[in-house]
Amino acid sequence: MRAKVLIAEDDAISRKLLTASLEKWGHEVLVSVGGNEALEAFRADSSVQMAILDWMMPGMEGPEVCRQIKAADDRPYTYVIMLTAMTQKADIVKALSIGADDYIAKPWDASELVARIRAGFRVLDLETSLRQKIIDLEDALKHVKQLQGILPICAWCHNIRDDSDYWHTVEQYLEDHSEAQFTHSICPNCLATQPEVE
């Protein structure tokens, strides 16, 4: 899956390695040095699917960038991976609690990085699929017709009166106000009352 990935890393060597690795794997990369720049790049490009953020950066730090990315509910889901040299359990808990989807300890290993990125894209694929299913379901619900309320029906012929005071057969009324279609047969009671044909 080719995707647009935003990286925010103030260390020049790590930034170049990340960029080279992601481009080698076929992704388009947006490069930022600090947190403020990363957030501006994210807001300017709605096609960013993944962000890889260093925890400690000049200006706005990674956790705050992550929090603001996750607060952007007017765009598709963005998967966030935090890069951090802080590997204490409390730090990891903090990263995940602010909305990060994953983290990688620095210095990072290339094979681990690619595995975590691939896992992230599996999540994004699932999220995209679910979002499309919701759109399809909402579209289908718009076309569903339902019969509700009290229907005025003739006690003798069983015709139904509509809101314009016109009378319709039951079959015609149901076809006009629902998705029902009719096929005709004869029930056993009616069949028993029919004269035999000689």
C-alpha positions as CSV (number, residue, x, y, z in Angstrom):
1,M,0.0,0.0,0.0
2,R,1.5,3.3,-1.1
3,A,0.6,6.1,1.3
4,K,1.5,9.6,2.5
5,V,3.4,9.6,5.7
6,L,4.3,12.6,7.8
7,I,7.5,12.4,9.8
8,A,8.6,14.9,12.5
9,E,12.2,14.4,13.7
10,D,14.6,17.1,14.7
11,D,17.7,14.8,14.5
12,A,19.1,15.1,11.0
13,I,20.5,11.6,10.8
14,S,17.3,9.9,12.1
15,R,15.3,12.1,9.8
16,K,17.3,11.1,6.7
17,L,17.2,7.4,7.6
18,L,13.4,7.5,8.2
19,T,12.8,9.4,4.9
20,A,15.0,7.0,2.9
21,S,13.5,3.9,4.4
22,L,9.9,5.1,3.8
23,E,10.6,6.2,0.3
24,K,12.4,2.8,-0.4
25,W,9.2,1.1,0.8
26,G,7.2,3.1,-1.7
27,H,5.6,5.8,0.5
28,E,5.4,9.5,-0.1
29,V,7.0,11.4,2.8
30,L,6.3,14.8,4.2
31,V,9.3,15.9,6.3
32,S,9.2,18.2,9.3
33,V,11.9,19.2,11.8
34,G,9.8,20.4,14.7
35,G,6.3,19.9,16.1
36,N,4.8,23.2,15.0
37,E,5.9,22.5,11.4
38,A,4.6,19.0,11.6
39,L,1.2,20.2,12.7
40,E,1.0,22.8,10.0
41,A,1.9,20.2,7.3
42,F,-0.8,17.8,8.7
43,R,-3.5,20.5,8.6
44,A,-2.5,21.5,5.1
45,D,-2.7,18.0,3.6
46,S,-5.8,15.9,4.3
47,S,-4.3,12.9,2.5
48,V,-1.8,12.2,5.3
49,Q,-2.6,8.6,6.6
50,M,0.2,8.1,9.0
51,A,2.4,10.3,11.2
52,I,5.7,9.2,12.8
53,L,6.5,11.7,15.5
54,D,9.6,12.1,17.7
55,W,8.7,12.7,21.3
56,M,11.1,15.5,22.1
57,M,11.3,18.2,19.5
58,P,11.8,22.0,19.5
59,G,8.6,24.0,19.8
60,M,5.7,21.7,20.2
61,E,6.6,18.2,21.4
62,G,5.4,14.9,19.9
63,P,2.7,14.2,22.5
64,E,1.0,17.5,21.9
65,V,1.2,17.1,18.1
66,C,-0.3,13.7,18.5
67,R,-3.2,15.0,20.6
68,Q,-4.0,17.7,18.1
69,I,-3.9,15.2,15.2
70,K,-6.3,12.9,17.0
71,A,-8.6,15.9,17.8
72,A,-9.1,16.5,14.0
73,D,-12.4,14.7,13.6
74,D,-13.2,16.3,10.2
75,R,-10.9,13.9,8.3
76,P,-10.1,10.2,7.9
77,Y,-8.3,8.4,10.7
78,T,-4.6,9.1,11.0
79,Y,-2.4,6.4,12.5
80,V,0.3,7.8,14.8
81,I,3.6,6.2,15.8
82,M,5.7,7.8,18.5
83,L,9.5,7.6,18.4
84,T,10.9,7.9,21.9
85,A,14.1,7.2,23.7
86,M,12.0,7.0,26.9
87,T,11.2,3.3,27.4
88,Q,9.8,3.4,31.0
89,K,6.4,1.9,31.3
90,A,4.9,5.2,32.5
91,D,6.2,6.9,29.3
92,I,4.7,4.2,27.1
93,V,1.4,4.5,28.9
94,K,1.5,8.3,28.5
95,A,2.1,8.0,24.7
96,L,-0.8,5.6,24.3
97,S,-3.1,7.5,26.6
98,I,-2.8,10.7,24.5
99,G,-3.9,8.8,21.4
100,A,-0.8,7.3,19.9
101,D,-1.5,4.0,18.1
102,D,2.0,2.6,18.6
103,Y,5.5,3.5,19.7
104,I,9.1,2.6,18.7
105,A,12.0,2.9,21.0
106,K,15.1,4.8,19.7
107,P,17.4,3.9,18.3
108,W,15.0,2.1,16.1
109,D,15.6,-1.1,14.1
110,A,14.6,-1.0,10.4
111,S,12.9,-4.4,10.5
112,E,10.9,-3.5,13.6
113,L,9.9,-0.1,12.0
114,V,8.7,-1.7,8.8
115,A,6.7,-4.3,10.7
116,R,5.0,-1.7,12.8
117,I,4.2,0.5,9.8
118,R,2.7,-2.5,8.0
119,A,0.6,-3.2,11.1
120,G,-0.5,0.4,11.1
121,F,-1.6,0.1,7.4
122,R,-3.6,-3.0,8.2
123,V,-5.5,-1.0,10.8
124,L,-6.0,1.8,8.3
125,D,-7.3,-0.6,5.7
126,L,-9.8,-2.0,8.2
127,E,-10.9,1.5,9.2
128,T,-11.4,2.5,5.6
129,S,-13.4,-0.7,4.9
130,L,-15.6,-0.1,7.9
131,R,-16.1,3.6,7.0
132,Q,-17.3,2.5,3.5
133,K,-19.7,0.0,4.9
134,I,-21.2,2.7,7.1
135,I,-21.6,5.0,4.1
136,D,-23.2,2.1,2.1
137,L,-25.5,1.3,5.0
138,E,-26.6,4.9,5.4
139,D,-27.2,5.2,1.7
140,A,-29.3,2.0,1.8
141,L,-31.4,3.3,4.7
142,K,-32.3,6.4,2.8
143,H,-34.0,4.2,0.3
144,V,-36.0,2.1,2.8
145,K,-39.7,2.8,2.9
146,Q,-41.6,2.1,6.0
147,L,-45.3,2.0,6.8
148,Q,-46.1,3.7,10.0
149,G,-49.2,5.0,11.8
150,I,-52.9,4.1,11.4
151,L,-54.2,3.2,7.9
152,P,-57.9,4.0,7.1
153,I,-59.1,0.8,5.5
154,C,-62.6,0.0,4.2
155,A,-64.4,-2.6,6.3
156,W,-66.0,-4.1,3.1
157,C,-63.6,-4.0,0.2
158,H,-60.4,-3.4,2.2
159,N,-59.3,-0.5,0.1
160,I,-57.0,2.0,1.8
161,R,-57.5,5.7,1.9
162,D,-54.4,7.9,1.4
163,D,-53.7,11.4,2.7
164,S,-55.3,12.9,-0.4
165,D,-58.6,11.1,0.3
166,Y,-58.1,8.7,-2.6
167,W,-58.8,5.0,-2.2
168,H,-56.4,2.3,-3.4
169,T,-56.3,-1.5,-3.3
170,V,-54.2,-3.0,-0.6
171,E,-51.7,-4.3,-3.2
172,Q,-51.3,-0.9,-4.8
173,Y,-51.0,1.0,-1.6
174,L,-48.3,-1.4,-0.2
175,E,-46.3,-1.3,-3.5
176,D,-46.4,2.5,-3.4
177,H,-45.4,2.8,0.2
178,S,-43.0,-0.1,0.8
179,E,-40.5,-2.3,-1.0
180,A,-43.0,-5.1,-1.1
181,Q,-43.9,-6.8,-4.4
182,F,-46.9,-9.1,-4.9
183,T,-47.5,-12.5,-6.5
184,H,-51.0,-14.0,-6.5
185,S,-52.1,-17.4,-5.3
186,I,-55.3,-18.8,-3.7
187,C,-55.5,-19.6,0.0
188,P,-57.0,-23.0,1.1
189,N,-60.2,-21.3,2.4
190,C,-60.9,-19.5,-0.9
191,L,-60.0,-22.6,-2.9
192,A,-62.6,-24.6,-0.9
193,T,-65.4,-22.1,-1.9
194,Q,-64.7,-22.2,-5.6
195,P,-67.1,-24.3,-7.7
196,E,-65.7,-27.3,-9.3
197,V,-65.0,-27.2,-13.0
198,E,-66.6,-30.1,-14.9
